[in-house]
């Protein structure tokens, strides 16, 4: 059977968007961006984090699920044979004894026990796969241990989410203000590249009356170091211009390189590509 997107992320079909994001972030944490597994996790998250696409996908899964075919239970078969007079021969003069009906365990109960067991195994595997985040006490309990490197990476991730909105957004009516707002989130080196790109935007946006706004859908840490962290961000970018009466939505994935400058995390590079359809 082909794994579903829920299987890829190792979550239940009832998982909330926050649980989908958490599973995606955990899954890509130690993967190379070009790996097949990395791409599969991105595709799964892209579908399950989009409300309409997820609903369509769930409907597709439901249509593919075979309907259960009811069959005769052992009790029903016994009743039928007794009614037909085909009881086993108990011997001359012996009294035929009808066997007590056997208790049948419902299939739903078996399935529920299997799901609970698998969830427990997955949870235990996840806990044991992160020895750096726990200490073993005499009572075998696990407690979290502060990790400065991880805290720094999370700060960079949060800064990237905050920066990407002004960096990727602009309005033809407020271009100068938009550029100033964006450059406050950039390193000096990357500001030069951004200014060159924005000059092209400034030349064309007024004539096309283009407006672009960015919205962060999800993000995850791809690679981290003491002063440089790569963050992958899923972004929705609706675009308006004089040729379209309704916004045209672009779904992008942006790899943002964050650089520690003093006490701040600033954008030092970004690479944008269309998200998987």
ChimeraX attribute file (.defattr): number of C-alpha atoms within 10 A of each C-alpha:
attribute: neighborCount
match mode: 1-to-1
recipient: residues
	/A:1	3
	/A:2	5
	/A:3	7
	/A:4	14
	/A:5	22
	/A:6	18
	/A:7	12
	/A:8	18
	/A:9	23
	/A:10	15
	/A:11	16
	/A:12	14
	/A:13	13
	/A:14	9
	/A:15	13
	/A:16	13
	/A:17	16
	/A:18	11
	/A:19	14
	/A:20	24
	/A:21	21
	/A:22	15
	/A:23	19
	/A:24	25
	/A:25	21
	/A:26	15
	/A:27	18
	/A:28	22
	/A:29	16
	/A:30	13
	/A:31	16
	/A:32	13
	/A:33	16
	/A:34	8
	/A:35	10
	/A:36	11
	/A:37	15
	/A:38	18
	/A:39	17
	/A:40	16
	/A:41	19
	/A:42	24
	/A:43	17
	/A:44	20
	/A:45	26
	/A:46	25
	/A:47	18
	/A:48	23
	/A:49	18
	/A:50	12
	/A:51	11
	/A:52	11
	/A:53	13
	/A:54	17
	/A:55	13
	/A:56	12
	/A:57	16
	/A:58	15
	/A:59	11
	/A:60	11
	/A:61	11
	/A:62	11
	/A:63	10
	/A:64	9
	/A:65	8
	/A:66	7
	/A:67	8
	/A:68	6
	/A:69	5
	/A:70	6
	/A:71	7
	/A:72	8
	/A:73	11
	/A:74	13
	/A:75	15
	/A:76	12
	/A:77	11
	/A:78	18
	/A:79	15
	/A:80	12
	/A:81	13
	/A:82	13
	/A:83	10
	/A:84	9
	/A:85	9
	/A:86	10
	/A:87	14
	/A:88	11
	/A:89	9
	/A:90	10
	/A:91	8
	/A:92	6
	/A:93	6
	/A:94	8
	/A:95	9
	/A:96	11
	/A:97	9
	/A:98	11
	/A:99	8
	/A:100	8
	/A:101	11
	/A:102	9
	/A:103	8
	/A:104	9
	/A:105	8
	/A:106	8
	/A:107	8
	/A:108	9
	/A:109	10
	/A:110	10
	/A:111	11
	/A:112	11
	/A:113	11
	/A:114	12
	/A:115	13
	/A:116	11
	/A:117	12
	/A:118	12
	/A:119	15
	/A:120	12
	/A:121	12
	/A:122	12
	/A:123	12
	/A:124	11
	/A:125	11
	/A:126	12
	/A:127	13
	/A:128	11
	/A:129	10
	/A:130	9
	/A:131	12
	/A:132	11
	/A:133	14
	/A:134	15
	/A:135	13
	/A:136	10
	/A:137	9
	/A:138	6
	/A:139	6
	/A:140	8
	/A:141	9
	/A:142	13
	/A:143	11
	/A:144	9
	/A:145	11
	/A:146	11
	/A:147	10
	/A:148	10
	/A:149	13
	/A:150	14
	/A:151	11
	/A:152	19
	/A:153	24
	/A:154	17
	/A:155	15
	/A:156	28
	/A:157	26
	/A:158	15
	/A:159	18
	/A:160	25
	/A:161	22
	/A:162	13
	/A:163	22
	/A:164	21
	/A:165	18
	/A:166	20
	/A:167	22
	/A:168	15
	/A:169	19
	/A:170	26
	/A:171	20
	/A:172	20
	/A:173	13
	/A:174	11
	/A:175	19
	/A:176	13
	/A:177	11
	/A:178	18
	/A:179	19
	/A:180	12
	/A:181	15
	/A:182	21
	/A:183	20
	/A:184	15
	/A:185	23
	/A:186	21
	/A:187	19
	/A:188	14
	/A:189	11
	/A:190	16
	/A:191	18
	/A:192	13
	/A:193	12
	/A:194	17
	/A:195	14
	/A:196	10
	/A:197	11
	/A:198	19
	/A:199	12
	/A:200	10
	/A:201	15
	/A:202	16
	/A:203	11
	/A:204	13
	/A:205	19
	/A:206	16
	/A:207	11
	/A:208	13
	/A:209	14
	/A:210	19
	/A:211	21
	/A:212	19
	/A:213	18
	/A:214	20
	/A:215	17
	/A:216	16
	/A:217	19
	/A:218	22
	/A:219	22
	/A:220	23
	/A:221	23
	/A:222	23
	/A:223	18
	/A:224	21
	/A:225	13
	/A:226	12
	/A:227	15
	/A:228	20
	/A:229	25
	/A:230	24
	/A:231	26
	/A:232	26
	/A:233	23
	/A:234	24
	/A:235	25
	/A:236	19
	/A:237	21
	/A:238	17
	/A:239	19
	/A:240	19
	/A:241	19
	/A:242	11
	/A:243	9
	/A:244	10
	/A:245	8
	/A:246	11
	/A:247	13
	/A:248	12
	/A:249	13
	/A:250	15
	/A:251	19
	/A:252	20
	/A:253	23
	/A:254	19
	/A:255	22
	/A:256	26
	/A:257	23
	/A:258	29
	/A:259	21
	/A:260	18
	/A:261	13
	/A:262	8
	/A:263	6
	/A:264	14
	/A:265	26
	/A:266	25
	/A:267	31
	/A:268	21
	/A:269	18
	/A:270	16
	/A:271	10
	/A:272	14
	/A:273	10
	/A:274	12
	/A:275	17
	/A:276	15
	/A:277	7
